[in-house]
C-alpha cells in the first residue's frame, strides 16, 4: 500500500526548489512503471495534450501575461538577468502564478526591481533583434510594460469580489473586454430557459467583447476561434492518445472532446462529460478542458486545465467504499429531506497518482477533484471523484519535516495527529470530493447556483462539501467501514481542520488583507461560524499557553452538532438559490481576518521557517525509441523550476502575444 512511510523508505527525495517564500516539490509516480507499453503511450500523449494547452490560462488570467513572460524569458535565456537577480525573481513569481496576479490573494504582484533596473537592461538590447522577434514596437511596448509592472492602480486585482462594485470592470481577467457586469448579466439572461431540463453552461468557453458600435460579441475558445493555435496541438495529441487507447470508452470521450474543441458547442461538451463518466474503470484517465470558474467574478467562464493521472490500486481498493456508500451518507445527512437525492447513482471514487498537470492546476495543484460541475449531469449521470495521493504525500512530508502541526496544536492534540498519520485527512478529502460535491439537490424550478448565488457560488459549494466531510468523519459508520481505526481519528481531523482554518492558513495571506481564495474563505467561514455558536458552551475555545494561542475542542459531539446545523443551512441556501443569505454568510464569517491573530501566526511561522506557498514540478516523460519506434517511456525528476519553465516555453508555447 502506498504510504508516506513507503515513499520515505523508497529513497525518493522531494529535493525542493526554493525561492523566497515559495517551495517547488517533486511528486513521485511509481504507478507508471506498472503500465504496459500501450498504456504508457496513452498516458504520454494525454500528458503532451496537457502541456500544449498550458499557455491558455496565462492569457485568460490577464491579456498581457504572455507578452511580458516571453520578454522576461528571452532575457533569461540570453543571460541578460545574470546581474539582475531581482528581475529574475519577478520572472519566477510570474511562472508560479501563471501571470502577474497572486493566485491566492488576486492582487497584482509587486515588482521586485525598479524602473531604473528595467531601463538599464532594455538600453542594452538590440532593437532590430529583440523587438522584431517579440512582434512589438519598442517605445509602445516599454510604455505598456512599465504600466503593467509598476502602476499599482492598473490591473490591480485579477478577480474583484468586493460587494457594491462592478466586478467585471474591476477584474483584470481576460474574460471580458469593454463589458460591464450588467452587460454580461443581460447578455446571458436571454439564454436561460427554465423549461430546459438539460441546460448547457452558456458562456463557459468564451470571451465577451463589446464592439465599437455597442454590440456584444462572443469569442468562442475553439479551433479556428480564440486559442486555436494551442487547441490544435491539444487535439493532435488527443488523437494520438486515442490510437493507443485500449478501451472503446476511452476512445468515445476523446472523440467527443475533440469534437467540442472543433465546434465550441456546449451541448457537445455535455456529451463529452457523459461519455467521460462512462469510462470509469480505466487505469489511466485525465481531465482536459475549460473546467473551473473560480477566476471569473461572475462564476461563469472557466479557466483551462489538465490533470493526467494513474490509478493508485491499493488506496482505491481501500477507499472506494466511500462512493459505494453514497446512498447511506445521503440518507443520514442532517440536511432537509426535500434537499436529498432520492437515489444517488453513478458516483465513483479513485485514489490516483498525478502524472502531469498544466494550466490552472500547475504549478500549484489540487489534492482532490470532483467533476463534472453541471448540476443536471451530476443528478442524472453521477460524478467522478479523485484524490491525488502523491500530491497529498508530498505536502505531508514537507509539513512533517517542518513540524507545522506540532507548533500550532496543543501538545496532546499534536501527538494524536502524528499518531494517526495522514489517514484522517485522506478520508476528509474523499468525503469532501465524493459525498460533499456529489450530494444534495436543487429545489424544483431553482436555477443553477452560478445564476442564483453568482459570485458566492464557489465559496458556498466548497463550504458545503467541507461540512459534509466534517460531519461524517466523526460518525461511527466511518469506523464500521474500516476507513479509520476509531472515532479518535476523526476527532483528530477536527483539531487539524480548525487549527488550519483559524491559524495556519493565514500565513498565506498578507497582513491587513482579506481572504479572497474560495477554499480559504470556506474554511474560515466554517470555523468562525461554529466557534460563535459553540463558544458559549465552551465546546470549542481559544486557550493561551506560555503566550501562544491554541484552538481547544472540549466537546467534539457539540461541535459536530453545529457543523450539522451549518450544513443544513448551506444546503438550503444552494437548493433555494438564496443569494442574500449566501452573501451574509460569506461576508460575515469568511472574509475578514483578526489582525492580532494574523500577526501572531506570521511570527510563529517565521520561527519554523516554513514556506508560504507550494507548487509542484512535473516529472519529465522521455520516449525511448529504437528503429523509429517507441519502445518505452521513462520518467525523470531532475528538472528544476526555471529549467522546467524554460523547457515548456520552448516546446509548448503556441499562442500569439495577444488573443
C-alpha positions, 0 to 999 in steps of 0.5 A: 500500500502506498504510504508516506512511510513507503515513499520515505523508505523508497529513497525518493527525495522531494529535493525542493526548489526554493525561492523566497517564500515559495517551495517547488516539490517533486511528486513521485509516480511509481504507478507508471512503471506498472503500465504496459507499453500501450498504456504508457503511450496513452498516458504520454500523449494525454500528458503532451495534450496537457502541456500544449494547452498550458499557455491558455490560462496565462492569457485568460488570467490577464491579456498581457501575461504572455507578452511580458513572460516571453520578454522576461524569458528571452532575457533569461535565456540570453543571460541578460538577468545574470546581474539582475537577480531581482528581475529574475525573481519577478520572472519566477513569481510570474511562472508560479502564478501563471501571470502577474496576479497572486493566485491566492490573494488576486492582487497584482504582484509587486515588482521586485526591481525598479524602473531604473533596473528595467531601463538599464537592461532594455538600453542594452538590447538590440532593437532590430533583434529583440523587438522584431522577434517579440512582434512589438514596437519598442517605445509602445511596448516599454510604455505598456510594460512599465504600466503593467509592472509598476502602476499599482492602480492598473490591473490591480486585482485579477478577480474583484469580489468586493460587494457594491462594485462592478466586478467585471470592470474591476477584474483584470481577467481576460474574460471580458473586454469593454463589458460591464457586469450588467452587460454580461448579466443581460447578455446571458439572461436571454439564454436561460430557459427554465423549461430546459431540463438539460441546460448547457453552461452558456458562456463557459468557453468564451470571451465577451467583447463589446464592439465599437458600435455597442454590440456584444460579441462572443469569442468562442475558445475553439479551433479556428476561434480564440486559442486555436493555435494551442487547441490544435496541438491539444487535439493532435495529441488527443488523437494520438492518445486515442490510437493507443487507447485500449478501451472503446470508452476511452476512445468515445470521450476523446472523440467527443472532446475533440469534437467540442474543441472543433465546434465550441458547442456546449451541448457537445461538451455535455456529451463529452462529460457523459461519455467521460463518466462512462469510462470509469474503470480505466487505469489511466484517465485525465481531465482536459478542458475549460473546467473551473470558474473560480477566476471569473467574478461572475462564476461563469467562464472557466479557466483551462486545465489538465490533470493526467493521472494513474490509478493508485490500486491499493488506496482505491481498493481501500477507499472506494467504499466511500462512493459505494456508500453514497446512498447511506451518507445521503440518507443520514445527512442532517440536511432537509429531506426535500434537499436529498437525492432520492437515489444517488447513482453513478458516483465513483471514487479513485485514489490516483497518482498525478502524472502531469498537470498544466494550466490552472492546476500547475504549478500549484495543484489540487489534492482532490477533484470532483467533476463534472460541475453541471448540476443536471449531469451530476443528478442524472449521470453521477460524478467522478471523484479523485484524490491525488495521493502523491500530491497529498504525500508530498505536502505531508512530508514537507509539513512533517519535516517542518513540524507545522502541526506540532507548533500550532496544536496543543501538545496532546492534540499534536501527538494524536495527529502524528499518531494517526498519520495522514489517514484522517485527512485522506478520508476528509478529502474523499468525503469532501470530493465524493459525498460533499460535491456529489450530494444534495439537490436543487429545489424544483424550478431553482436555477443553477447556483452560478445564476442564483448565488453568482459570485458566492457560488464557489465559496458556498459549494466548497463550504458545503462539501467541507461540512459534509466531510466534517460531519461524517468523519466523526460518525461511527459508520466511518469506523464500521467501514474500516476507513479509520481505526476509531472515532479518535481519528476523526476527532483528530481531523477536527483539531487539524481542520480548525487549527488550519482554518483559524491559524495556519492558513493565514500565513498565506495571506498578507497582513491587513488583507482579506481572504479572497481564495474560495477554499480559504474563505470556506474554511474560515467561514466554517470555523468562525461560524461554529466557534460563535455558536459553540463558544458559549458552551465552551465546546470549542475555545481559544486557550493561551499557553506560555503566550501562544494561542491554541484552538481547544475542542472540549466537546467534539459531539457539540461541535459536530452538532453545529457543523450539522446545523451549518450544513443544513443551512448551506444546503438550503441556501444552494437548493433555494438559490438564496443569494442574500443569505449566501452573501451574509454568510460569506461576508460575515464569517469568511472574509475578514481576518483578526489582525492580532491573530494574523500577526501572531501566526506570521511570527510563529511561522517565521520561527519554523521557517516554513514556506508560504506557498507550494507548487509542484514540478512535473516529472519529465516523460522521455520516449525511448525509441529504437528503429523509429519506434517507441519502445518505452517511456521513462520518467525523470525528476531532475528538472528544476523550476526555471529549467522546467519553465524554460523547457515548456516555453520552448516546446509548448508555447503556441499562442500569439502575444495577444488573443 
